[in-house]
């Protein structure tokens, strides 16, 4: 192993699948297949790929069935091997890739080296696949000592992991960070990093690796026109629910409905953490701009600023999985732990 060796964690996903009689199925021995695919690259690109080793999961993660236990396993595998490698690449299915990247950012804070997550829209061996380009890009950014956070490499773009969403079902340019600029990109076959947009390490790495609770402990609650208080009550009046991401309208608005507000207030008084984000992909929530937003402020809801739904959700799961006083959980949600939000609101 050399000082610039990267560890690749092959967790599953479309990029490693093979054609079978009933459609795509998980394929084995991905490392051999990947190294063979790299031999077809132009010499200058092949020579720029850093040395890497692979940890191939025996049972690939089905991206659409991923759970907090999978996020936890990925983070612990990286933490256990952190000192031995220059950086890490996680190969993951695209459906929930942004969720896993967000959770990794909260579990692996103050990194001193890169963790780059990628996947593909087509399998490695498929005609015109994007898999090889994405893995090549991830590997090359994974040796950058000035990249010290969890990032997503996809379609020639490098994005902050806890700022990114899957935006396209089929296009190769599948991921997008609505409220943060690119961290880097591939230009003329070279990885270009915009270091001023990246996190700077502040102290030693801080790994928070709690036993992440089931996703059922946190729910997503999107508003829709005509929503009734009784529908909110069915979701929130549950002893197993400890947090909710309330997806409001605009800058943090809810219907002018006293009964609906009452159900939210009752949940908050029971200790349920209510995090408010906007259904608009761009811009922050600002509770108090409108009267309905002031209602949320009055009941103790937490403004999620310009966080993505994936980041808000995984952050609640992360905070609620730790033995923290409620006041500390609330403070930490309102703080930026790994660049997931722009400001305290």
N, C-alpha and C positions, 0 to 999 in steps of 0.2 A: 504494500500500500504506500502511495506517495502522498506528499503534503497537500496535493490538489485533487485527491481522489474524492469523488462524489458517491454517496450511497443513493441508489434508486430503489424506492419502495414500490413494487408493482402490486397495487391493491385490486386491480380489476378494471373493468370498463370496456367500452366498444373497441378501443385501440388494440386490445389483445385478443379479440374474438376471431374465430374462424367460421367459415361456412360449414353448416351441417345439413342433414336431410330435412330438418324442420326449421332451418333458418340459422342465424348467428348463435354461436354457443361459446362459452369461455374456452380459450386455448391454453395449452400448457407450454412450458419451456420458452417463455417469452424472451429471456435473455439471449438465447441462441438466435432466435428469430430477429431480434433487434440488432444484434451485432452483424448479422448477415445483411440486414437492410442498410446499415451504415456503409457497407462496402460499395454500394451503388452511388454514393454521394460523390460530387466533384472532389478532387484531391484536397483543395484548399479548405473545404468545409470538413471533410473527414479528418484532416490533420488537426483541426481546431477543437475537436471534441475531447474533453478531458477524460482521464482514466476514471472508470466507474466500476462499482460492484453493485450487485442486485440482491435485494431481499424480496423474494417472490412469495406472496401469500398462497398457502396451499388451497384455501377456499377463497376465491376472489369475492370482493364485496360487490353485491348487486347495488349499483348506485341508487336506483329508485327505491331500494329497501334498506338503505343505510340508516343506522341509528346512532345515538350518542355513544354506544359501546364501540362502534367502529371509529368514531372521532377519537375516542380515548385510546384505543389500541394504536392508531397511527401516531398520536402524540407521544405515547410511552415508548414506542419503538424508536422514535427519533431521539427522545431524551436519553434513553439508555445508550445510544451510540454517538451522542453529540460530540464528544471530545475526539473521536477517531476519524472524522471526515471534514473536508473543507466546506461541504454543503450537502443539501439533500434535495432529491426530486421525488415527488409523489405522483404516481400514475393512477388516475382515478376516472371513473365514469363521469360523464358530463352532467347528468341530470341533477345531482346534488353536490357537484364539485364545489360550488360557491359556499355551500353550507359547511362542508368539511374544512375548506380553507379558512372560513371565519372562525370556526371552533379552534382550529390549530393556532390561530393568531392569539386567542385568549389563553390557551393552555401554554404556549411557548412565547412568553413575553421577554422583552429586552434581549432579543437574539443578537449574537455577534457574528452570525453567518447566515447564508440564505437557506430558506425552505421554499422550493418552487413547486407548485402544483400544476399539473397539466393533464390533458386527455386528448381525445380526438372524436370527430364526428363520424369517421370511417375507420374500419380496421386497418392495421398496419399493412397487410398484404392486398388490400382492395385497390382497384385501379384509381388513380388520382387521389389517394388518401392524404389526409392532412397529418397523420400520426407521426411520421418521421420528422417533418419540419417542427412540430410542436415539441417532441422529445429532444431534438437537437437544440432548439432554442432554450428549453428549460435547463439542459445540462450546461450550456455555455454561460447562462446567467448564474448558475448554482456555484460557480467558483469565484464570483465577484465579492471581494472582501468588503466593498462599499455598499453591498446590498445586505441589510441586516434585519430582515422581516420576512413574513410569510407573503408570498406573491403568487399570482396566477400568470402563467405564460400560455398564450393561446392566440393563434392567428396572427403571429408577428408582433403582438403587443404584450407588454408586461404591466400587470395591474396589481394594486394592493389587494391582498386576499380578502380582507374584511370590508372591502368597498365594492366588490364586484358581484354582478348578477349574470346568470345565463339569459341571453337576450334573443337568441335565435334557435329554432329547433333543428335546422339542417345546415344553415350557412356556416362556412368555415370561420367567419368572423363572429363567433358565437357569444363571446362574453364582453361585458361593458361595465365600466365604473362610472355611474351617473354623476357622482359628486366629488370625484377626485381625478386629477390628471394622470396620464400614463406615467408609470415609473420608468419605462424604457420601451424600446422597440428594436426590431431588426431592420437595419438600413444597409443596403448593398451587402447582404450576407454577414453583417457584423452586428453584434449586440451593443446597443448604445443605451447607457444608463443615465437617467436624469437624477443625479444624486441629491440635488436640493429638494426634490419631491419625496425622497425616501426618509424613513425613520432613522434617527441617529441613536445608537445604543447609549443607554444611561445606566451605567453600572453593569454588574454581572448578570448573566441570563437568569431569569426567574421563571421556573417551570411550575405551573399550578396544574397538577394532575389529579383532580378529585375523581371519585367515582361518579361519573356524570349520570344524573337521574334520567329516567325515561322521558321521551319527548312529551308524553301525555301530561307531565307536570306543568308544561307551558303550552299555551294554545295561541293560535292566531285568530284574531277577531276582526275581520274586515267588515266595515259598515256597508250597507246597501240601502237605496231609497225604499222606505216603507218598513225598515227593520223594527221589530216590536221588543218591548222590554222583556216579555216572557221568553223570547228567543235568546236574549243575552243571559237571562237567568238560568236557562237550561245548560248553558255552557260554563258559566262561572260558579254556580251554586253546587260545587263539587269539592269534597275535601281533598281530592288528589290534585287539584289545580292550584298551583302556587304562583303562577305568573301568566300574564297575557300580553300579547302585542296587539294593541288596538290600532287598527289601520284606519285613520280618520280621513276626512276630506280636507283639501287645501292645507292651510297652515296649522291645522289642529282643531277642526270643527266637528261637532256631532249634532244630531237632530235636536231641535228644541222640544224635548220630551222629558218631563219631570220624572216619569216612571222609569224611563231608560237610564237617566242620570242617577236615579236612586239605586238601581241595580249595580251600576258601576261603583257608586259610593259604598254600598254594602260589601262588595267584594274587596274594595280597598281597606275597609275597616276590619275585615277578617284577616288582613295581612297579605292579600294577593298583590303582587307587584304589577301595576298597570303601566306599561310602556307605550307611549303614543308616538307613532310615526305617520307620515302622510302617504296616501295612495298615489300621490304624484311622484314620479321617479326622481325629479330634480327639486332641490331646495329643501330647507328645513321646516320643521314645525315650530311655531312660536306661540305657545299657549298664552292667551290673554289678548291676542290681537282682536278677536271677536268675543262676544259675550259667551258663546257656547264653549269656546276654548277656556274661558275663565272658570267655567264649571269644572272642567277637568283639573285645572290647577287647584281649585278649592278642595277637591276630594283627594288630592295627593298623587295624582297621576304624574308620571315621569316623562318629560319631554325627550324624545329620542333624537332631536336635532335632525340631521340629514342622513341618518343611518339607513342601510338597506334592511329589508325584512329579515334576510338571512343573518345579518350581524346582530340586529336587535334580539332575535329569537335565540341564537346561540349564546349571546351574552347573558341573557336571563338564565338559560340552562346552566351556564358556567357559574354564575354568582349564587344561584339557588342550590347548587351542588356542594357548596362549601359551608362550613359551620361559622357563618358570619352573623353578627347582629343585623337586624333589619336596617338600622340607620346606616351602617357601613355598606350594605348592599345598595342602598339608595344613592349614597355618595359615589360609589364606584360606577354605578350605571350612568350617572350624570357626568362622569369624568371620561376622558379619552384614555383608554388603557393601551391601545396598540394602533392608534390612528384611525379608529372606526367612526369617529364623529368629529365634527369641526370645532365645536364650541360647547361651553357650559351654558345651558338655557334654563 
